[in-house]
Amino acid sequence: MGRLSVAASVRDWVSSSDTEEAAAIAEHASTSGYASLWSALRGEAGLRSRAGKSRRAASQVVSALVLENDPCVTGDESIREMADTLLAIARDDDRPEIRSVALRVAAEVLTVRWRTKLQNYNSGLPKDAASLIAAAAAGRYPWEEADLVDEDERDARAAVIDALDLVASTESPEIANSIARRVATACEKVKEFLGADGTRGSIGARGFAIHSEVVSEAVKTAIGLLVLSVSSGGLRLPVAGVMPQLILSTSVILGAAECGGDADVFRDCRRLLSGIAHAAPLLPEGLISVGRGVRESVRGLEDRDEDKRSRDEVLAILKGVTVVAESIASGKTGTGSTKHHCMFNAAAHALVSQLEPPSNIVASTARGDPALDLLADPSAAASAPQLAEIATARIRALQATISVVPAEDRQPRKTLRKDGHAWERKSLESTKTDAVSRRPLIIELIDENEPMADVDNDEALDEETEVMSLATGVAMIAAAYCRGTELHGAGGLPKWSSNEASAAGRSLLGLMFDNNANGGADESRGFGDAIRDCLARCLGEAAAYLAFSLAIEPEPRWGGLAGSRDDRESRPPAPDLPPNLPKLLAKPTTESAFVASVRLRWLIESSGYPSLGRAVNSENQDASAMISRIVPCVLRAMDHTSSAVRREGCAALVALISATNRTELRWHGAALLDAACSTLSGSTAEVFGAAAAAHTRAAVAVCADDPRDPGLMSALEAMIQAASSRNHEVAVAKAWVLEFPTLLSALKLGAAAHLGRLFPPLLAWLHARDDATAIGAASCLELLCMMTWPRVPNHAASIWSDIARAYTEADARGGGQTTQLFRTTLERLAAIVQLASGEKFEEVWRAACIEPIPAQLAPLISFLENLPGRDGVSNEWHMQA
């Protein structure tokens, strides 16, 4: 058969399915010309035919021609073109058997070419070799569908690996390094399109589209490399060394593809990242390599939040790390090795340290602190939402990273010895000062008898520079970003956080301490008992660090002499950090103290009762030991020079009172009352509300039930002085009427001796412009008259005028419901005074009825007329005639 007849026969045969005819053509073609045959096979009527059997037979014909005959007959150009056609089929065909045959034959074709033409590997991986590796990514992934990978696919991948041996040794990391460089180069090309939003959105999409083909080919090549490495059991084409670089570069490409709107590249990047995670257990040292990649990617994000481009890159890397960690957690990785867990622990530690709120953001967003207002940076405050977004991404990445750690390693450890100091893994004497991170936060502490892990020095965690365990570090992160209970400006959502960060923090706690059994993202309900118990134990461990951050050094003194603050009640000793560790920590600042006070308050209120009292750190401790570690921290916060810290400290005391019983708290009653009194007497308007709540509730909690207890009387005196001297301050009046009923309920008749000092400010506040203050004053007067009713008749005449005026002017209040609520409260007040005073009060309001009364006052008069009267002789009640 001549060349033209061979070409014509092949052209006809390719579109048929007659295997006998195909065999005959193969036999004739082996002794005939080949140039026309190559052209026929790579045309649209050739290998692109839809007949599967014919295409497979055609590929076998090509294989026979290549393997059994002199390839030089066809020419290098024909072989290259034929290889391109076969690779296109291997990538794009939707039939696995066709892809496998095409991939194998393409490898055989390129093997012939590489044997006859010397390859210059110094200039990088040849393009046809990269295309061959990328084509291997089109089949079934061995880490997902290992049972479905048939013999043809395995043979094809083996043929590809054998062919690559002609380019570079497949037992060395040369090819993997070259592909990693390709992915890194593609990453650099599209990095500038990260964060393309708003007006940049269309520009980013167009810019990314320019490089889309190159980027897509690089990512597919990396996937193919992973497929081939797993197919060989990791013995050939080792990828462990390039996993960190692949994770980092692919994460950035993933973010750029998302911003550029390229769904195909985005999908391929996620496949590569999840493939790295799922393939890791199938490769030698695979999980350790992935862990190292996650760790290095995370550590490289330190101090990269300064400008928008850096923040966009940080977000992209965090999302990529999250994909990898979540994929590992969802896969069947078994228990893993100690080194594998150590890597992810180190990554988690790095994320925790990076989640420390930046000091410039804290200073710019703190409320009610003149000292921090001087340091406030408007640009920093404006960037707070963007940094909160990054914090949310870090928390989610931390959650995904922790999900890889075994459940037993997520629980707080028993960390205290009998002397109250922590057990350490390493001696602090060997610590290098330059090894300390910018904001060291956590220490990995262990049980007394816990065996040491056998890990290499270069892989071990830098425990000598840590301050608390991973579990406690996670609790501290949640405490810094989660929403808390609001109390007169304290609590609520920190200004450096966001709703998303708060929800992510609660979800993180649910995974860390409860394995997501009950979840933790719902802010409408509290945490489950398991999470609350763990938070209480974490608070006990973190007490030393919190006390260190809240310390005032040096203590305020004037001219070297003791200042006025030194005459305060002695404070209980605060828990101390290990002796050498404070030298390595940054000196406490106002910003760090404010963050510590926020954490302290949130941890106390989230632990709650009875978890806080029963959280003991060793078998020889009783419940009061935990309270004794926490109270000094609360006192330091209340004694701090910053008003913002004092306000959070007062809120922490209020939370502590709710989380403990009176017996536990009375051990420190004198110091708590002294601190509360000092804070209240010197408070600004912003701090007064929290200070009043702390003072009144502390007095009720630690004092005896006797209404004449000196502590209760001292608190009453402080509240009366505040009402007398600061009644013109709106914030003070609003907080006073909210907190005074708590104290009054404990004083009962003991407040009767002070009615002459209590009635004037309360009656004046009935006419306050603030609706909440006016209604609160009416409620306070109602309770005061009820508790001291035997003495009320002496003041009845002076009360009526203010009640009548306030009732008449109620229409000027905020709205219908407010007006109705205010008048209802005034009616109850008038009824209490009427029933307590009898004729003395009745004479006053009936005398007012002689003259024309405003129409607004008529309902109150009618209400009073319908009240039962009291006979002054028999003290019997009777209805008015």
GISULDA-V9075 format. One record per helix or strand of 3 or more residues. SS is the DSSP state (H for helix, E for strand). FROM is the first residue (numbers start at 1). LEN is the number of residues. If there is no record, write none. Layout:
SS/FROM/LEN + SS/FROM/LEN
//
This chain:
H/3/12 + H/19/11 + H/35/7 + H/52/17 + H/71/3 + H/76/17 + H/96/21 + H/121/3 + H/127/12 + H/146/3 + H/151/14 + H/174/20 + H/200/32 + H/240/21 + H/263/18 + H/286/14 + H/308/23 + H/338/17 + H/359/7 + H/370/6 + H/378/5 + H/384/19 + H/407/4 + H/428/3 + H/433/3 + H/463/3 + H/470/12 + H/499/16 + H/529/22 + H/564/4 + H/581/3 + H/590/18 + H/611/4 + H/623/16 + H/643/17 + H/662/5 + H/669/13 + H/685/18 + H/710/16 + H/730/36 + H/771/17 + H/789/24 + H/816/22 + H/839/10 + H/855/11
//
